[in-house]
């Protein structure tokens, strides 16, 4: 699964640190999510979508893995 967090965050001119603060996580957590190193929990995904004012579907892009 990929995400559009960085692009959406930058459109709103919000730093990683500010997003992290508003979601009650560390800046490193936001960085890891943006770089596809960590998948957020469902509550965190909803918090990010709320802060960025987008739906979960707009935030994450599901890519089916080929067998």
N, CA and C atoms as an extended XYZ file, in Angstrom:
201
Properties=species:S:1:pos:R:3:atomname:S:1:resname:S:1:resid:I:1 pbc="F F F"
N         0.840       -1.166        0.000 N   UNK     1
C         0.000        0.000        0.000 CA  UNK     1
C         0.893        1.240        0.000 C   UNK     1
N         0.597        2.150       -0.885 N   UNK     2
C         1.325        3.417       -0.929 CA  UNK     2
C         0.445        4.500       -0.304 C   UNK     2
N         1.040        5.636       -0.046 N   UNK     3
C         0.247        6.733        0.506 CA  UNK     3
C         0.634        8.048       -0.146 C   UNK     3
N        -0.248        9.013        0.009 N   UNK     4
C        -0.046       10.346       -0.556 CA  UNK     4
C         0.132       11.382        0.549 C   UNK     4
N         0.564       10.932        1.707 N   UNK     5
C         0.657       11.828        2.859 CA  UNK     5
C         1.591       13.002        2.597 C   UNK     5
N         2.766       12.736        2.068 N   UNK     6
C         3.729       13.819        1.842 CA  UNK     6
C         3.149       14.872        0.905 C   UNK     6
N         2.599       14.447       -0.220 N   UNK     7
C         2.054       15.394       -1.195 CA  UNK     7
C         0.905       16.202       -0.596 C   UNK     7
N         0.010       15.524        0.101 N   UNK     8
C        -1.137       16.213        0.695 CA  UNK     8
C        -0.694       17.138        1.825 C   UNK     8
N         0.282       16.703        2.591 N   UNK     9
C         0.813       17.530        3.682 CA  UNK     9
C         1.461       18.789        3.116 C   UNK     9
N         2.239       18.630        2.049 N   UNK    10
C         2.911       19.776        1.443 CA  UNK    10
C         1.913       20.737        0.801 C   UNK    10
N         0.831       20.213        0.235 N   UNK    11
C        -0.213       21.078       -0.334 CA  UNK    11
C        -0.812       21.987        0.725 C   UNK    11
N        -0.918       21.472        1.943 N   UNK    12
C        -1.487       22.241        3.048 CA  UNK    12
C        -0.418       23.027        3.811 C   UNK    12
N         0.829       22.913        3.333 N   UNK    13
C         1.949       23.625        3.952 CA  UNK    13
C         2.095       23.277        5.438 C   UNK    13
N         2.016       21.968        5.725 N   UNK    14
C         2.165       21.466        7.090 CA  UNK    14
C         3.468       20.672        7.165 C   UNK    14
N         4.292       20.953        8.142 N   UNK    15
C         5.548       20.222        8.310 CA  UNK    15
C         5.277       18.832        8.887 C   UNK    15
N         6.260       17.963        8.767 N   UNK    16
C         6.145       16.644        9.383 CA  UNK    16
C         5.961       16.789       10.888 C   UNK    16
N         6.694       17.710       11.468 N   UNK    17
C         6.613       17.919       12.911 CA  UNK    17
C         5.232       18.379       13.356 C   UNK    17
N         4.634       19.294       12.598 N   UNK    18
C         3.304       19.791       12.947 CA  UNK    18
C         2.256       18.694       12.794 C   UNK    18
N         2.348       17.921       11.705 N   UNK    19
C         1.422       16.805       11.509 CA  UNK    19
C         1.570       15.793       12.640 C   UNK    19
N         2.815       15.489       12.982 N   UNK    20
C         3.081       14.538       14.061 CA  UNK    20
C         2.483       15.026       15.376 C   UNK    20
N         2.684       16.301       15.672 N   UNK    21
C         2.152       16.883       16.901 CA  UNK    21
C         0.626       16.779       16.946 C   UNK    21
N        -0.025       17.077       15.832 N   UNK    22
C        -1.482       17.040       15.792 CA  UNK    22
C        -2.038       15.617       15.844 C   UNK    22
N        -1.194       14.636       15.471 N   UNK    23
C        -1.610       13.229       15.507 CA  UNK    23
C        -1.076       12.498       16.738 C   UNK    23
N        -0.332       13.210       17.588 N   UNK    24
C         0.219       12.653       18.824 CA  UNK    24
C         1.187       11.499       18.575 C   UNK    24
N         2.056       11.691       17.573 N   UNK    25
C         3.135       10.734       17.283 CA  UNK    25
C         4.421       11.531       17.057 C   UNK    25
N         5.527       10.843       16.861 N   UNK    26
C         6.792       11.537       16.613 CA  UNK    26
C         6.919       11.913       15.134 C   UNK    26
N         7.784       12.881       14.860 N   UNK    27
C         8.069       13.269       13.484 CA  UNK    27
C         8.668       12.087       12.719 C   UNK    27
N         9.450       11.275       13.415 N   UNK    28
C        10.061       10.108       12.790 CA  UNK    28
C         8.993        9.116       12.327 C   UNK    28
N         7.897        9.015       13.061 N   UNK    29
C         6.799        8.129       12.659 CA  UNK    29
C         6.195        8.616       11.353 C   UNK    29
N         5.942        9.911       11.248 N   UNK    30
C         5.384       10.469       10.007 CA  UNK    30
C         6.357       10.243        8.858 C   UNK    30
N         7.634       10.461        9.109 N   UNK    31
C         8.647       10.243        8.081 CA  UNK    31
C         8.652        8.792        7.614 C   UNK    31
N         8.586        7.863        8.539 N   UNK    32
C         8.591        6.440        8.189 CA  UNK    32
C         7.345        6.066        7.385 C   UNK    32
N         6.201        6.623        7.736 N   UNK    33
C         4.977        6.345        6.987 CA  UNK    33
C         5.091        6.910        5.577 C   UNK    33
N         5.557        8.148        5.461 N   UNK    34
C         5.696        8.774        4.140 CA  UNK    34
C         6.642        8.000        3.239 C   UNK    34
N         7.642        7.376        3.822 N   UNK    35
C         8.639        6.643        3.037 CA  UNK    35
C         8.342        5.149        2.941 C   UNK    35
N         7.094        4.778        3.237 N   UNK    36
C         6.634        3.390        3.129 CA  UNK    36
C         7.473        2.406        3.942 C   UNK    36
N         7.987        2.877        5.084 N   UNK    37
C         8.756        2.009        5.975 CA  UNK    37
C         7.888        1.500        7.124 C   UNK    37
N         6.692        2.096        7.256 N   UNK    38
C         5.814        1.768        8.374 CA  UNK    38
C         4.372        2.015        7.946 C   UNK    38
N         3.504        1.048        8.231 N   UNK    39
C         2.078        1.212        7.969 CA  UNK    39
C         1.413        1.672        9.262 C   UNK    39
N         0.686        2.778        9.206 N   UNK    40
C         0.073        3.285       10.435 CA  UNK    40
C        -1.084        2.416       10.907 C   UNK    40
N        -1.355        2.489       12.185 N   UNK    41
C        -2.540        1.824       12.734 CA  UNK    41
C        -3.768        2.519       12.147 C   UNK    41
N        -4.901        1.869       12.252 N   UNK    42
C        -6.139        2.455       11.737 CA  UNK    42
C        -6.472        3.775       12.448 C   UNK    42
N        -6.375        3.836       13.784 N   UNK    43
C        -6.648        5.126       14.440 CA  UNK    43
C        -5.704        6.240       13.980 C   UNK    43
N        -4.431        5.918       13.765 N   UNK    44
C        -3.482        6.923       13.291 CA  UNK    44
C        -3.811        7.337       11.859 C   UNK    44
N        -4.175        6.391       11.011 N   UNK    45
C        -4.556        6.714        9.630 CA  UNK    45
C        -5.745        7.677        9.623 C   UNK    45
N        -6.733        7.427       10.485 N   UNK    46
C        -7.884        8.329       10.569 CA  UNK    46
C        -7.467        9.698       11.100 C   UNK    46
N        -6.557        9.740       12.047 N   UNK    47
C        -6.084       11.023       12.580 CA  UNK    47
C        -5.376       11.828       11.495 C   UNK    47
N        -4.535       11.168       10.719 N   UNK    48
C        -3.831       11.851        9.629 CA  UNK    48
C        -4.829       12.380        8.610 C   UNK    48
N        -5.785       11.555        8.241 N   UNK    49
C        -6.775       11.990        7.249 CA  UNK    49
C        -7.595       13.165        7.778 C   UNK    49
N        -7.890       13.166        9.057 N   UNK    50
C        -8.649       14.271        9.657 CA  UNK    50
C        -7.843       15.564        9.622 C   UNK    50
N        -6.576       15.493       10.005 N   UNK    51
C        -5.719       16.690       10.014 CA  UNK    51
C        -5.548       17.225        8.592 C   UNK    51
N        -5.369       16.324        7.627 N   UNK    52
C        -5.157       16.743        6.238 CA  UNK    52
C        -6.469       17.017        5.498 C   UNK    52
N        -7.586       16.761        6.185 N   UNK    53
C        -8.924       17.028        5.639 CA  UNK    53
C        -9.187       16.292        4.327 C   UNK    53
N        -8.843       14.995        4.338 N   UNK    54
C        -9.108       14.115        3.194 CA  UNK    54
C        -9.671       12.800        3.723 C   UNK    54
N       -10.218       12.010        2.819 N   UNK    55
C       -10.713       10.692        3.219 CA  UNK    55
C        -9.556        9.705        3.253 C   UNK    55
N        -9.785        8.592        3.903 N   UNK    56
C        -8.789        7.512        3.927 CA  UNK    56
C        -8.468        7.078        2.496 C   UNK    56
N        -9.495        7.012        1.656 N   UNK    57
C        -9.303        6.583        0.267 CA  UNK    57
C        -8.410        7.548       -0.508 C   UNK    57
N        -8.464        8.827       -0.163 N   UNK    58
C        -7.608        9.810       -0.819 CA  UNK    58
C        -6.177        9.745       -0.290 C   UNK    58
N        -6.027        9.247        0.910 N   UNK    59
C        -4.726        9.209        1.573 CA  UNK    59
C        -3.891        7.994        1.165 C   UNK    59
N        -4.558        6.848        1.021 N   UNK    60
C        -3.846        5.603        0.743 CA  UNK    60
C        -4.225        5.025       -0.606 C   UNK    60
N        -3.246        4.426       -1.251 N   UNK    61
C        -3.433        3.808       -2.564 CA  UNK    61
C        -3.119        2.332       -2.429 C   UNK    61
N        -4.156        1.527       -2.617 N   UNK    62
C        -3.972        0.072       -2.512 CA  UNK    62
C        -3.434       -0.462       -3.821 C   UNK    62
N        -2.370       -1.237       -3.739 N   UNK    63
C        -1.799       -1.895       -4.910 CA  UNK    63
C        -1.780       -3.386       -4.653 C   UNK    63
N        -2.542       -4.079       -5.429 N   UNK    64
C        -2.610       -5.527       -5.261 CA  UNK    64
C        -1.309       -6.152       -5.744 C   UNK    64
N        -0.770       -7.013       -4.930 N   UNK    65
C         0.472       -7.709       -5.301 CA  UNK    65
C         0.150       -8.835       -6.267 C   UNK    65
N         0.975       -8.938       -7.277 N   UNK    66
C         0.794      -10.011       -8.254 CA  UNK    66
C         1.379      -11.305       -7.701 C   UNK    66
N         0.670      -12.414       -7.924 N   UNK    67
C         1.169      -13.702       -7.390 CA  UNK    67
C         2.431      -14.170       -8.076 C   UNK    67
